Amino acid sequence: MIPLSLAEIAALTGGRQHDITDPEVRITGPVVIDSREAGPGALFAAFAGERVDGHDFAAGAVASGAAAVLATRPVGVPAIVVDDVTRALGALARHVVTALGTQVVALTGSSGKTSTKDLIAQLLERLGPTVWPPGSFNNEIGLPLTALRADESTRHLVLEMGARGIGHIRYLTELTPPRIGVVLNVGTAHVGEFGSRERIAQAKGEMVETLPSAGEGGVAVLNADDPLVRAMRSRTRARLILFGEDPEADVRAENVRLTDAGTPAFTLHTPTGCGDVTMRLYGEHHVSNALAAAAVAHQLGMSAGDIADALSSAGSLSRWRMEVTERADGVTVVNDAYNANPDSMRAALRALSAMGRAAQDRGGRTWAVLGEMAELGDEALAEHDAIGRLAVRLNVSKLVAVGGREAAWLDMGAKNEGSWGEESVHVSDAEAAVDLLRDQLRAGDVVLVKASRSVGLERVANALLDGTGEGGGAAR
């Protein structure tokens, strides 16, 4: 963050100074929302959550070195008191981004946002200092916290933007106005909240509506393979770059295939050249993510050869997204438990199937340990049933459906497909799944663990890898 005095922060946020003896003291450290991360020169933003109130930890943050607290009430230590801490963070982010003039790249989509953000960051780092969010910091709190990490040396700021309703992305783009905006896809994730894919498209399209015109340097990067995304070209004044496997795409993939390890390979084509890519990430869905990242890097001047090389060496920067770990006994665990929707579930099962071909040569089997896909509304029964059926069609050896009603629908879909009997089993919770797996896994098996974040299936993967069901610390 660029250094700001407490007086400047109060003016920018409309806040009132309390217990501040020197208004010219500057914030020279990060802005944090966890008091345990407060250090010298930090600003601690206190939020009142469902279980804990950050205001109760204000004194501890200052004792650890924080210069002041951003709060909604006096806390007995130097504080700037505002009406709304979230809005105040947004005002600070807007000021910092405007003052720095940093190249802002923002992306949204129903699925693949975090993986694509990680790919874009790894490509742009080769062009200069780049700041990007850890994990899925994509809402009205996480996005300002990411933007506030930028300083005078930052050349690129890569931001992920999520939406829970109409107007959310528009608000986020007002905080950190992007010059390059990327829309990945319009899927069925959150269809229960929005009501239809068309409403989701309306919300995601706010990204390109807010971009500067082509003459002002605005660039809209759109997925040519998704009709609802491609249609957004009429909603923007920015210059268009299309990516995808469509022949009309400016940045496209040809000869797409999965290696025996389950990683995608393809030939990358850009307006300035081409190159061969073999990715380290697992699953064919990463081809589209890689093309989106390639389109951004191309726009910012990276050659096709350098893009192909960077994509081939890029790894996963965020936890629990197709994390592949082989145990000492030869069992491979694929932890994709961070989140799930029908599109990402299908992609993960196809990756498991590809990995299974190599496993079968070693006498191994494929296991799909699946749980609920949340926020599907009236589509929930049909979508869970379809995923159960797909597991059968892809010849997954064993399906373990974990949880309540939605898991029962997964199991029902598999059994109604007609070719399975005891290959599909429904268990009540993660602990029951772990007991079953520990009893039946053998060398060479590949286990995929995937569900919506609320299910907490990372406990299954953690138990298989380290013998415990813990692991909540990283999700704090």
N, C-alpha and C positions, 0 to 999 in steps of 0.2 A: 504494500500500500504506500502511496505517496504520503510523506509526513504531513499531518494536519494538526493544528493546535486545537485544544479543547474548545476555545472560543469559536474557531472556524467550524468545528463539528456541530456545536450548538446552533450556530447560524444556519448551517445547511439543513439541519433536521428540524428546525423550529423548536429546539429543546431549551430547557432551563438548567442552569448550572447549580449544583448543590454540593456543598462541602468541598469546593474547589478553591484552593488558595492561590493558585497561579494559572490563570486561563491560557497562558502562552505555552504551557507544557504540551509537547507534541506526542502524538501517537506515532511511534517508530516501529512497532511490532505488528503482528497480525491482528485481525479481528476474529474473535473466537466465541463460540457459544457453549463450550465445555470448560468449566473453571479449571479443570486439571491441565488444560492446554495453555493456560495463561502464563505469559513470561514477561520479561522486561519490555516495557513500552507498548504492551498489548492493549486493545480495547475489548472488554468483556461485554457481550450483548446478553442480557438476562431475559430469558423467556419463561413464562409460567406455563408449564406443561401439565398433562393429565396426572402424572405421578409425582413430579418434583417441580419446584419453583426455583428458577435460576437466581432470583433475587436473594434467596437464602444462602447462596454461595458467593455473593459479591465480595464480602470481606476476604474470603479465602483467595479469590482471584487477585485482588489488590495486594494481599500479602505475598503472592507469588510474583509480583512485579507489574501487574497490569496498571496502566496509568490512570484509568478511569473505567466506569461502568456505564453502559447505555441501558436505561431502565425506564419503567413506567411509574416508579415511585422512589422517594429518597431511600437510600440503603445504608446510611451511616458512613460511607466512604465516598471519595470523589466520584460524582455521577453527573451525567447529562440525562435529565428526565424528559421523556417524550410521551406523546399520547399513544403511539404505536411503534414498537421496536422494529417490526417487520418493515413498515413504511420508512422508518428512519434509515435502516440498512439500505433500502432501495435508493433513497436520496443520496447517500454517500457513494454507492456504486455508480450512480449516474454521473456524479461530479468527477469521480476518479477516471472513468472511461472517457468522458469528454475532455478532461484536462490532458490525458496521456495521448489521445489520438491513436490508440493502438488498433491494429487490424482485428476487428471482431468477426469471428465465424460462429454462427449459431445453427443448430440443427434440431429437428424434431421428427417425430414419426411414431407409429403405433408400436413398433418393435425395432430392436437393434440400435437404439440411440446411444447407449453407453459403449457398446463395442465399437461403433463407428466413431464416436468421439475419441476413444483411445487410439484408433487407427489414424485419424486426422492429426492428433497431437504428435504421434510418433513420426509422421511424415513432415509436419511443419517444424518440428524441432531441428530438422536438418537444415532449415532455412534461417533459423534464428531462435532466440529465447521465446519460449511458448509457455503459457499458463493454461491449465485445463482443470476441470473439477475431479476430485477423487470420487469413485463410485458413481452414484446417480444423484448428484447435487443439482437437481433440475427444476426446483420450485422457487417460490418467492423468497425463501430464506437461503437455500443452497446457492442459487445463482449469484446474489450479491456477495456472499462470502467468497465465492470464486473470483469474481471481478475485483474484489478488494485486495486480492493477492498480487495483482499486477502492479508493476512499478516502472520507473523510467527506462529500464532495460528491456521491458517486455515488448516483443515484436508482434506476437500473435496471441489473442485471447480466444480460446475455443470454449463454447458454452453449449450445454445441453438444455433444451427447454421442453418440459412436460406440460400437459393440460388436463385439468379435471372438468373443464367446462368451456363454453364459449367466452372469449375475452381474456383467458389466462395467458395465452402466448402473446397477445397484443400488449398486455401489461408488462410482461418480461422484456419484450423488445423495446419498450419505452425506457426501461431501466438501463439496458445495455444495447443500444442500437447497433445491429449488425450491418456490415456492408455485404457480406456473403451469407446467404440463408439457404439451408439444405432441408429438403423434405424427403424422407426416406420411403415412407409407405403409409397407407391408410388401411389398417387391419381391423380385427374385431376386438382387440384389447379395449376395455372400458366401454364396450358397446352398451352395457347395462346402465352406465351413467349417462351416455350421450343419447341413446335411443336408436341410432342407426349409423351406418358407415358414412352416410352423406353428412350427418351432423359432425362426425369426427373430422371429415374432410374440411368442413367449414371452419372448424377450430384450428386444424393444422395449417390451413392456408393463410391464416393471419400472419404467419412468418413472412411470406413473400409479399403480402399486401403492404407491409411496413418498410420494405427495403427501399433504399434510394433509387432514383431512376438510373437507367444505363448511363446517361450522360454524367451523372454524379458518382458513378463507380459502383452502383448496385449490381449484384450478381445473384440470380436465383438458380440453385442447383436442384434439379427435379428428376425423379425416377421415371424414366421413359417406359418402364415395364408395368407401372401401376396406373391404370386409366384415371383414377381419381386424383392422383398426384399430377399426372401429365396435364390434366384439365386446368390445373392452377396457373398455367402459363397466361391465361387471360386475366388473371387477378393481380398481375404485377407489372410495374414499369421498368423493372430491372432487366439486365441482359440475361438471356437463358443459356444454361448449359444442361444438356440432358445426359444422364448416365443410365446404363443398363445393358441388357443383351439384345435389345431391339436394334436392328440395322441402322436406324436413324439416330441413335444415341451418339453424342459427340465423344463421350468416353465410354467404351463398351468392352465386353468380354466375349471372346470366341474360344471354342474348343474347351468348354468348361467340363471338368470331371473331378471326381474324388479319388484321391490316392487310397491305397490299401489301409493307410493309417487313419483315414477319415478326414484328411485335410484337403481343401480345394486347390486345384491348379487350373490355370487358364492363360490365354494370351491377351494381354492388355493392349488396347488400341486407344490412342489419344490423337488430337489434331496435329501433334508434332512428332509422332512416332509410335512405336510399339515395343513391347517387352514381355518376356515370359515370367509368370508369377507362380510360385508354389508356396502357399501360406503355411504358417505354423499353427493357425487357429483351426478348430474342428467344426465341420459342418458347411454344407454348400451355401447356406444362407449368408455366409460371410463374403461371398462373391459380390453381392449387391452392396454390402457395407464397404468393401474395399473399393468398388467403383466410385461410390460417393466420396470417399476420402481422396481417391485419385483425381476426381474432378476438381476438388478444392485445391489440391497441390498443383495441378496443371494451371489453374487460374492464377496462382501465386508464383508461377515461373519455374517450377520444377520440371526437369526433362522426363520423358517417358521412361528412359532407362533407369534414372534415379528413383522414380516412383515405383517401378517394378521391383527394384532391389530393396527399397524400404518396406514394401508390402510383404516381401518374402521373408524379411527378418523381424517383422513386427510381432509382438506377443500380446497377451492379455494383461491389461493393467488393473483390472477390477476383479474382485473376488467372486467366486461362485458362479462364473459364467463359462461353462464348458471347460472347467479346470480338470485336466487329465493327469492322474497320478497312478503309477504302477506300484503295487505293494511288493514287498520282498518275496511273497509267496506266489507272485505271478497274476494276482487279481488286479484288474485295472478299474479304478473308480473315476467316473465322469461326474463332477459336481457342477450341475447347472441349476442349483436350487434357489438362485436369487429371485427369479420371477418366472412367470409362464403365462402365455396366451396361446390360442390355437395355432397361430402362425409359427411361433417359436417352438412350440411343442412338436409340431410336424417336422420342423427342421432338425431338432435334436434327435428325434427318432430315426430320421434318415441318416444322420451322422452315426448313430449307434449301429444301424444296419451295415453301413460301410465298414466300420471298425470290426463288426462281427465277422466279416468275411475272412479277415486275417486271424481272428480268434478261433474260428472253426478249424483252421489248419493246425492249431495247437490243441485241439480237442476242447476248446472253451465254448461258453455259451454267452448269449446277450441277455441282460436283465434290464427291464425298464421299471424303475421304482418311481411311480407317478402319484401326484396328489392334485388337489383342486386347482382349477384355473378360475380365479375370482373375477367378479365384476362383469359377468357375461349376460346378466339379466335373463330374459326369456329364451335366450339361445343356449343356456347352460346345459340342459339335458342333451340336446342334439350335438353340441360340440364335444362334450365328454364322451358320449357314445361313439362319435366318429373317431376320436383319438384311440379308444380301445380297439376299434375295428382296424385302424391303420397299423397298430402294433402287430396284429395278426398278419396283415398283408405284407408287412416288411419282414416277416419271419423272425421277429424277436422271440427268443427262446422262452422267456419268463416275464410276465407282467405282475408286479406287486402294486395294487391300488391301495393307497394309504389315506384313511380318513373316513368321513361320513357319507352323506348322500351322493356327493359328486364323485367320490371314489367308487361307490357302488355302481354309478353309471359307467365309469371307465371299465370296470370289471364286466358289467352286463354287455357292453358293446363288444368286448373281446369274445365273450362266450357266444353271443348271438351271431358273430361272424361265421360260426359254424365249424371251424377247423380246430378249435381248442377245447380242452377239457380242464385238466388240473394245471395247465400251463399258466392260467390266470388265477390269482388269489386276492381276496379283499381282506385287509387287516385294519384294525381300528386306529392305530397311531404309529408314530415313528419308532417307539420302543419295540412294538410287535414286529415291525419290519426289520429292525436290526437283529432281533432274535432269530427270525426266519433266515435272514441272509447269512448270519454267522454259522448257522447249522448246515446250510446247503451250498455255499460258495465253494468253488474249487479252482485250482490253478488254471489260468487262461481265460477265466470269465471276465466279461466287461459289464460294469454296472453303471447305468445312467440314473441319476437322481434329479428329479425336476418337479416343481410345483410353484404356485404363487408364493410370494414372500411370506404372506400371513400364515402359511402352513408350517413353516419352519423345518423343512425337510433337510436343510443343511446338517441337522443333528444326525441324520442317517449317514451322510457322507463322512462327517467328522468321526462318528463311532467306528466306521469301517476303516478309517485311516489311522486314528490315534487311540482307539479303544474307549473313547468317551463320547457322550452325546452333547458335549459342551460346544462352545464356539460362538456364543452370543456377544463376546467382547468386541469382535470386529464389526458387529451390526449395531453397536451403540449409537 
